Amino acid sequence: MIFRDLFNRHSRRNLLIEINPYRTLVAGLTRPDEGAIRLDCAAEFETGDEAGLRAWLDTNFERQKAWVPVICGFVPPEALLQRESIQPRRLVEPGYFGTIAKEQYQIERPDAWTFHAVTPLEGLPLPAGSSQRPALLSGVSNSDVHQLQQRLLDHRLLPFRVELGLLPLLGVIADYKARRNEKSAVVVIVIEQEQTVAYIIGKEGVATPAPVRHGFASIVQLARKEFDLTDAAAVRERFLRVDDELQLRAGRLVRAIGRDLKPVVDSFEMATGQSVGEIYCAYLPPELGWIARALADVVGRAPFALDCAEWLPTVNLQGAEGVTSFAPHWLGALSLVADVPGQKLEKTPREDAPHQGPWRVDYRLSAALPSNDLVRRRFIINVVAVTLAVTVFMITAWQLYASRELSAQIEYWEKRNTENRRPVAEVNQLSRNLSNKSERIKYAYELMQMPYPVSDFILSLGRSHPTNIRIDAISSSDTGVVVRGGLRQSSEEASRSAKRYVEDLRRDPAIGPLFGSITLTSFNREGTTDVHIFEITFRLKDPKGLQK
C-alpha cells in the first residue's frame, strides 16, 4: 500500500488527520515490523479548536521536535466532485479540465484550481487515448490547500499527502458493499451549511446528482420554531441534549432536506433499475446521529451501518489497547489509510505523483512546503558543501599546526641536548662504574652458590658432640678455630656438660692431636632462661697441622 512508504522512509510515529465540516479528527499511527498499522492514540476537536489540537500534539508527540509527517484529508467549503463524460485523448491538453469546470460549473478562475479525474467504479486514473467515458472530476482551490498546509505547518505537521476526503470515503464504502455482495446502492450525503450534497454508489460506480438546496441551516431554522429558541447557542445545546422529545420531532427538523432528497433517490432507481437500500450521513458526530436516523426514515431507507471494530482488521488496521473504539463518523478519516483490496495501479507511483492509488489523489502544493522529504535537497547540498569546506580547513590548519609544533620540538630538544651533555657524560661514567661493580657482585654470588668443602675436622666435630649441645657457628683464623654453641640445662649441669665436652674433645684422637690447646673461653647464661651460650677455642700447634 502506498502509505507504507511513509513508514519505510521515516522511523518516527506519524499522524492521521481529517478536517471535516463538523470536527477535526486526529490519530497517531505506528507501524510494527509485522502486521497491521496501529492507531495508538486518537482524539477529536471542535472546528477551530487550535489550542486543544496543539496541546494534544504536544502530549502525544512531545519527543518529535522536528516535523511530524501527516496524512491529511479535508472537506473544503468549495470543492468539485462531479461525474462527467471525459474524452481521454484530450487529457494531454493543459486546460482541458479547467474548461469543463468553467463551462459546466461556473468556476471563474480554473487556473487557480487543481483538477484530477478517476474512473467512477474503480477510482483509478483514466487511461489515455481511450474513447469517451464517464469519470469523476475532482478539483479543489489552491488557496484552500495553501491555507490548510499553512495551518498544519503552524502545528509542525508536514503533509505527506493532502486528499479530498470524500474520494477515499466513497472507495471504502464501495469496497465494503462489494465484499458483502450487497446488490443495493447506498447514498452518501454531506450536509453542508446551505445545501446537502448526495453521492450514490451503485453498480455503475459513483453517481453525482444535483445538490439539495437545503442544508444544516434549514435544520437550525426549523428547530428554532419547534422549540421556540432564539440564539445559536440554545439551538446547539438542544441538539446535543438527545431525549425522547428531540427524537420525536427529528423527522420534522429534517423534513426540508428529506423532501428534496427523496425524488433524487427515486430518480436514480428509475434510471438505473437498481434499488437504494441505505443512506450514510458522512462526518456527523455521534451527538448528531439522530439527524441521520431521522433523514433515513423520511427518505424511506435504512441508515448505513458499519461496525468499525469489525471492519478495521479487514483493511490492515488495528486500534491499540486503551484507544476508544471508533464511531461511524471516523470512517472518512480511517479511509485515508485503509488497505482496501482490489485493482491497483499498474506501476508504483512516484512520491510526487498525484495519483497514489485507487481513490487516492494527492492535492499537495509541494512548492509551498518546507520539504517533500523532511530535508530539502538544497539543504543536503549545503550540508555536503559546508562539510567539505570545514574538512579542507581543518586539514590545512592541522598541517600548519603540526609543522610549527615540529619545529618548536626540534628547537627545544636541541637546546636540551646541549644543556645535558655534561650530565649525560657523568651518567655514562656512573653507568660504567656500576657495570664493574655489578660484575663483582655477580662473581660473589657465583662463589656463594658453590658448595662448601667439608673438612675432616668438621665431620669429627659433628660426630662427637653430645645431643644436648648445639653448635651454632664455626669460625677459623690463622691461629685456630672458634666454635660457638649453646645448651639448655640448669647452670650447674650446663657448666659440667660444657667442661665434660671440652675434655672429650681433648681426648678425641681425631681432634686433640691437631691443636695445642682446647679451652672453654666463654660460658654465659642467656637472660633468665636455662639457655647457656659457650665458646670453645682451638689453638693450633702448627699452622700446617690443620688438615683439610
C-alpha positions in Angstrom: 0.0 0.0 0.0 1.3 3.4 -0.9 1.1 4.9 2.6 3.5 2.3 3.9 6.3 4.2 2.2 5.8 6.9 4.9 6.9 4.3 7.5 9.7 3.0 5.3 11.3 6.4 5.0 10.6 7.7 8.5 11.2 5.8 11.6 9.2 8.1 13.8 5.5 8.0 14.6 3.1 9.6 12.1 -0.2 11.4 12.3 -3.6 10.9 10.6 -5.8 14.0 10.5 -9.2 14.8 8.9 -10.7 18.2 8.9 -14.4 18.0 8.1 -17.3 20.5 8.4 -18.1 19.3 12.0 -14.9 18.1 13.7 -11.1 17.7 13.4 -10.2 14.0 13.9 -6.6 13.0 14.7 -4.9 9.7 15.3 -1.3 8.6 15.9 0.0 5.9 13.5 2.7 3.4 14.2 3.9 0.5 12.0 5.2 -2.6 13.7 7.8 -4.8 12.0 4.9 -7.2 11.0 1.2 -6.9 11.0 -1.3 -4.1 10.7 -0.8 -0.4 11.2 -1.6 0.5 14.8 -3.8 3.5 15.8 -2.0 4.2 19.1 -4.0 7.3 20.1 -7.0 9.2 18.8 -8.9 12.4 19.6 -11.4 14.8 18.1 -11.8 18.5 18.4 -14.4 21.1 17.6 -13.8 23.1 14.4 -11.3 25.9 15.1 -10.1 24.5 18.5 -6.4 25.1 17.6 -5.4 25.3 21.3 -6.8 21.9 22.0 -5.2 20.3 19.0 -1.8 21.9 19.9 -2.0 20.6 23.4 -2.8 17.1 22.2 0.1 17.1 19.8 2.5 18.3 22.5 1.3 15.5 24.7 1.4 12.6 22.2 4.3 13.8 20.0 6.5 15.5 22.6 9.6 13.7 21.6 9.4 14.8 18.0 10.8 18.3 17.9 11.1 18.3 14.1 8.3 17.9 11.5 5.7 15.3 12.2 4.7 13.5 8.9 0.9 13.7 8.4 -1.7 12.2 6.1 -4.5 14.7 5.8 -8.0 14.5 4.4 -10.2 17.6 4.2 -13.6 18.8 3.0 -13.1 22.3 1.7 -16.1 24.7 1.5 -15.6 25.0 -2.2 -14.7 21.7 -3.9 -15.7 20.0 -7.1 -16.6 16.3 -7.3 -18.9 15.5 -10.2 -19.4 12.7 -12.7 -18.7 13.9 -16.2 -18.2 12.5 -19.7 -14.5 12.8 -20.4 -12.5 12.5 -23.6 -9.3 10.8 -22.5 -7.4 11.8 -25.7 -7.7 15.4 -24.6 -6.1 14.7 -21.2 -2.8 16.0 -22.6 -4.3 19.4 -23.1 -3.2 21.6 -20.1 -6.5 23.4 -19.7 -9.0 20.6 -20.5 -10.4 20.1 -17.0 -10.4 23.8 -16.4 -12.5 24.4 -19.5 -15.1 21.8 -18.3 -15.1 23.4 -14.8 -15.6 26.9 -16.2 -18.3 25.9 -18.7 -20.3 23.4 -16.6 -19.8 24.6 -13.0 -19.2 28.4 -13.4 -15.7 28.3 -11.8 -14.4 31.7 -12.8 -10.7 31.1 -12.3 -10.0 27.4 -13.1 -6.3 28.2 -13.4 -6.3 28.7 -9.6 -7.6 25.2 -9.0 -6.1 21.7 -9.2 -8.2 19.1 -11.1 -7.9 15.4 -11.4 -10.2 12.6 -12.8 -10.7 9.0 -11.8 -12.9 6.2 -13.0 -16.2 6.2 -11.1 -16.2 2.5 -10.5 -12.6 1.6 -9.5 -11.2 5.1 -8.6 -8.3 4.7 -10.9 -6.7 7.3 -13.2 -8.2 7.5 -16.7 -6.3 5.6 -19.4 -5.0 7.9 -22.0 -6.2 7.6 -25.6 -9.4 5.6 -24.9 -12.8 6.6 -26.1 -15.2 9.0 -24.4 -16.2 7.6 -21.0 -17.6 8.7 -17.6 -15.3 9.9 -14.9 -15.3 11.5 -11.6 -13.9 15.0 -12.0 -12.5 16.4 -8.7 -11.0 19.7 -8.0 -10.0 22.0 -5.1 -9.0 25.6 -4.9 -5.2 26.1 -4.5 -5.9 28.8 -1.9 -7.8 26.3 0.2 -5.0 23.8 0.0 -2.4 26.5 0.8 -4.4 27.6 3.9 -4.7 24.0 5.0 -1.0 23.4 4.6 -0.1 26.6 6.5 -2.4 25.5 9.3 -0.7 22.2 9.5 2.8 23.7 9.4 1.9 26.0 12.3 1.5 22.8 14.3 4.8 21.4 13.0 2.9 18.9 10.9 4.4 18.2 7.4 1.9 16.9 4.9 2.8 13.6 3.3 -0.5 13.6 1.5 -3.4 16.0 1.3 -6.5 14.4 -0.1 -10.1 15.3 -0.8 -11.7 13.3 2.0 -14.7 12.2 0.0 -12.9 10.2 -2.6 -11.3 7.5 -0.2 -14.6 7.5 1.8 -16.6 6.6 -1.3 -13.9 4.0 -2.1 -14.1 2.1 1.2 -17.9 2.1 1.2 -18.0 0.7 -2.3 -15.5 -2.0 -1.2 -17.5 -2.8 1.9 -20.6 -3.3 -0.1 -18.8 -5.4 -2.7 -17.3 -7.7 -0.1 -20.6 -8.3 1.5 -22.0 -9.0 -2.0 -24.9 -6.5 -1.5 -26.7 -5.5 -4.7 -28.4 -2.4 -3.5 -26.9 1.1 -3.8 -26.0 3.4 -0.9 -26.4 7.2 -0.8 -23.6 9.1 0.9 -24.7 12.6 1.8 -22.8 15.6 3.2 -25.0 18.1 5.0 -23.3 21.5 4.4 -24.5 24.8 5.7 -26.7 25.9 2.8 -27.1 22.7 0.8 -26.9 18.9 1.0 -24.7 17.0 -1.5 -25.5 13.4 -2.4 -23.3 10.7 -3.9 -24.9 7.5 -4.9 -22.7 4.4 -5.1 -24.2 1.9 -7.4 -23.3 -0.9 -9.9 -22.0 1.7 -12.4 -19.9 3.5 -9.9 -20.4 6.8 -8.2 -23.3 9.0 -9.4 -23.5 12.7 -8.5 -27.0 14.1 -8.7 -27.6 17.8 -8.2 -27.3 19.1 -4.7 -30.4 19.6 -2.5 -30.9 23.2 -1.8 -31.5 22.8 1.9 -28.6 22.3 4.4 -27.9 22.4 8.1 -29.2 26.0 8.3 -32.7 24.7 7.5 -32.5 22.2 10.4 -31.5 25.1 12.7 -34.3 27.3 11.4 -36.9 24.6 11.9 -35.5 23.8 15.4 -36.0 27.4 16.5 -39.6 27.2 15.5 -40.2 23.8 17.0 -38.6 24.5 20.4 -39.1 28.3 20.5 -35.3 29.1 20.6 -33.8 32.4 19.8 -30.0 32.1 19.6 -27.5 29.7 18.1 -26.1 28.6 21.5 -29.5 27.5 22.6 -30.0 25.5 19.4 -26.7 23.9 19.8 -27.4 22.9 23.4 -30.8 21.5 22.4 -29.2 19.4 19.5 -26.7 17.9 21.9 -29.3 17.0 24.5 -30.9 14.0 22.8 -34.1 13.0 24.5 -37.4 11.5 23.5 -38.9 14.8 22.6 -36.0 15.6 20.2 -36.2 12.2 18.6 -40.0 12.6 18.2 -39.6 15.9 16.4 -36.5 15.0 14.5 -38.5 14.0 11.4 -39.9 17.5 11.2 -36.5 19.1 11.6 -35.0 17.2 8.6 -38.2 17.3 6.6 -37.0 20.0 4.1 -33.9 18.0 3.3 -35.7 14.7 3.1 -38.5 16.2 0.9 -35.9 17.2 -1.8 -33.7 14.2 -1.3 -36.3 11.5 -1.8 -37.0 12.4 -5.5 -33.3 12.3 -6.2 -33.1 8.7 -4.8 -36.3 7.6 -6.6 -35.0 9.1 -9.9 -31.7 7.1 -9.6 -33.7 3.9 -9.1 -35.8 4.5 -12.1 -32.8 5.4 -14.3 -30.6 2.5 -13.3 -33.0 -0.1 -12.2 -31.0 -0.6 -9.0 -32.6 -0.1 -5.6 -31.2 2.2 -3.0 -31.1 0.4 0.3 -29.2 2.7 2.7 -28.2 6.3 3.5 -25.0 7.3 5.2 -24.6 10.8 6.6 -20.9 11.5 6.4 -19.0 13.3 9.1 -21.9 13.7 11.5 -20.6 13.3 15.1 -22.4 10.8 17.4 -24.2 13.6 19.2 -26.0 14.4 15.9 -26.6 10.8 14.9 -30.4 11.4 15.4 -30.2 13.5 12.2 -29.0 10.5 10.1 -31.7 8.3 11.6 -34.5 10.8 11.1 -33.4 11.6 7.5 -33.3 7.9 6.6 -36.8 7.5 7.9 -38.1 10.5 5.9 -36.5 9.2 2.7 -37.7 5.7 3.4 -34.4 4.0 3.5 -32.3 2.3 6.2 -29.3 4.0 7.9 -26.0 2.7 6.6 -24.4 0.6 9.4 -20.7 -0.3 9.6 -19.0 -1.6 12.7 -15.6 0.0 12.7 -14.2 -2.6 15.2 -15.0 -5.4 12.9 -14.1 -3.5 9.7 -10.6 -2.4 10.8 -8.8 -5.8 10.6 -10.2 -6.3 7.1 -8.2 -3.2 5.9 -5.0 -3.9 7.8 -5.7 -1.5 10.7 -6.0 -2.1 14.4 -6.7 0.1 17.4 -4.1 -0.1 20.2 -5.1 -1.2 23.6 -6.7 1.6 25.5 -7.8 3.5 22.4 -11.6 4.2 22.4 -13.5 2.3 19.7 -14.1 4.4 16.6 -17.6 5.6 15.9 -19.0 5.6 12.4 -18.1 9.2 11.8 -14.5 8.1 11.8 -15.0 6.2 8.6 -13.8 9.1 6.4 -10.6 9.6 8.4 -9.8 5.8 8.6 -10.4 5.5 4.8 -7.3 7.6 4.3 -5.0 4.8 5.5 -7.3 1.8 4.9 -5.6 -1.0 2.8 -8.5 -1.7 0.5 -8.0 -4.8 -1.6 -8.8 -4.7 -5.3 -7.4 -3.4 -8.5 -4.1 -1.5 -8.1 -2.1 0.9 -10.2 -0.1 -0.8 -13.0 3.1 0.9 -11.8 4.3 2.0 -8.4 3.7 5.8 -8.3 6.4 8.3 -7.7 6.3 10.1 -4.4 5.2 13.4 -6.1 2.6 11.7 -8.4 -0.9 13.0 -7.8 -2.5 9.5 -8.2 -1.2 7.4 -5.3 -3.7 4.5 -5.6 -7.4 3.7 -6.1 -9.5 6.6 -4.8 -6.4 8.4 -3.5 -5.5 11.7 -5.2 -2.8 14.0 -3.6 -3.5 17.7 -3.8 -0.4 19.0 -2.0 1.3 22.2 -3.2 4.8 20.8 -2.8 6.4 24.1 -3.7 4.8 25.7 -0.6 6.1 23.1 1.8 9.4 23.2 3.6 10.4 19.8 2.1 8.8 16.9 0.5 11.2 14.5 2.2 11.6 16.3 5.6 15.0 17.7 4.4 15.4 19.9 1.4 17.7 18.7 -1.4 19.3 22.2 -1.2 19.9 21.7 2.5 21.6 18.4 1.8 23.8 20.0 -0.8 24.6 22.9 1.5 25.5 20.4 4.3 27.8 18.5 2.0 29.5 21.7 0.7 29.9 23.0 4.2 31.3 19.7 5.4 33.8 19.6 2.6 34.9 23.2 3.3 35.3 22.5 7.0 37.2 19.3 6.3 39.7 21.2 4.0 40.1 24.0 6.5 40.7 21.5 9.4 43.3 19.6 7.3 45.1 22.8 6.4 45.0 24.1 9.9 46.3 20.8 11.3 49.2 20.7 8.8 50.2 24.3 9.8 49.9 23.4 13.5 51.9 20.2 13.1 54.6 22.0 11.1 55.0 24.7 13.7 54.8 22.2 16.6 57.5 20.0 15.0 59.9 23.0 14.5 59.3 24.0 18.1 60.0 20.5 19.3 63.2 20.2 17.3 64.5 23.5 18.7 63.6 22.5 22.3 65.3 19.1 22.2 68.5 20.6 20.6 68.6 23.0 23.5 68.1 20.3 26.0 70.7 18.1 24.3 73.3 20.9 24.6 72.4 21.6 28.3 72.6 17.9 29.2 75.9 16.8 27.6 77.9 17.1 30.8 75.2 15.3 33.0 75.0 12.7 30.3 78.7 12.1 30.4 78.6 11.8 34.2 75.7 9.4 33.9 77.7 7.3 31.4 80.7 7.2 33.8 78.4 6.1 36.6 77.0 3.5 34.4 80.4 2.1 33.7 81.3 2.0 37.4 78.0 0.4 38.2 78.7 -2.2 35.5 82.0 -3.1 37.0 80.6 -3.4 40.5 77.8 -5.4 39.1 80.3 -7.8 37.7 81.9 -8.2 41.1 78.6 -8.8 42.8 77.7 -11.3 40.2 81.1 -13.1 40.8 80.4 -13.1 44.5 77.0 -14.6 44.0 78.6 -17.3 41.9 81.1 -18.0 44.7 78.2 -18.2 47.2 76.4 -20.7 45.2 79.4 -23.0 45.1 79.2 -26.0 47.6 81.3 -25.6 50.8 84.1 -28.2 51.2 83.6 -30.3 54.3 86.8 -30.9 56.3 87.6 -34.0 58.4 87.6 -31.6 61.5 84.0 -30.6 60.9 83.0 -34.2 60.4 84.7 -35.3 63.6 83.2 -32.3 65.5 79.7 -33.2 64.4 80.2 -36.8 65.2 81.5 -36.3 68.7 79.2 -33.5 70.2 76.6 -34.6 72.7 72.9 -34.4 71.8 72.1 -31.8 74.4 74.7 -29.4 72.9 74.1 -27.5 69.7 76.8 -25.9 67.5 75.7 -22.5 66.1 78.9 -21.3 64.4 82.4 -22.3 63.5 84.9 -19.7 62.6 88.6 -20.1 61.6 91.6 -17.8 61.7 95.4 -18.2 61.2 95.8 -19.3 64.8 93.0 -21.7 65.2 89.3 -22.3 65.3 86.4 -20.9 67.4 83.3 -23.0 68.0 80.2 -21.3 69.4 77.1 -23.1 70.6 74.6 -23.5 73.3 72.8 -25.9 75.6 69.6 -25.9 77.7 70.2 -27.1 81.3 70.5 -25.7 84.7 73.5 -23.7 85.4 75.5 -26.4 87.3 74.6 -29.1 84.9 75.3 -26.9 81.9 78.7 -26.0 83.3 79.6 -29.6 83.9 78.4 -30.6 80.5 80.4 -27.9 78.8 83.6 -28.8 80.7 83.0 -32.5 80.0 82.5 -31.8 76.3 85.9 -29.9 76.3 87.6 -32.8 78.0 86.1 -35.2 75.4 87.4 -33.0 72.6 90.9 -33.0 74.1 90.9 -36.8 74.3 89.3 -37.3 70.8 92.1 -39.0 68.7 90.9 -37.1 65.6 90.7 -33.7 67.1 93.0 -33.4 70.2 96.3 -34.1 68.4 95.6 -31.2 65.9 95.6 -28.4 68.5 97.9 -27.2 71.1 95.1 -26.3 73.4 91.3 -26.7 73.6 89.8 -24.3 76.2 86.3 -23.1 77.2 86.9 -19.4 76.7 83.3 -18.2 77.3 80.3 -19.6 79.2 77.3 -17.3 79.8 73.7 -17.6 80.7 71.2 -16.1 78.2 69.0 -13.8 80.3 66.9 -15.6 82.9 66.3 -18.7 80.8 68.1 -22.1 81.1 69.9 -21.5 77.8 73.7 -21.1 78.1 76.0 -19.9 75.4 79.6 -21.1 75.2 82.6 -20.5 73.1 85.5 -23.1 72.7 88.8 -22.0 71.3 91.0 -24.5 69.4 94.6 -23.2 69.1 96.9 -24.8 66.6 100.2 -26.3 67.4 101.4 -25.7 64.0 99.6 -23.8 61.1 100.3 -26.8 59.0 98.8 -29.2 61.5 95.2 -28.4 60.4 94.4 -30.8 57.5 91.7 -30.2 55.2 
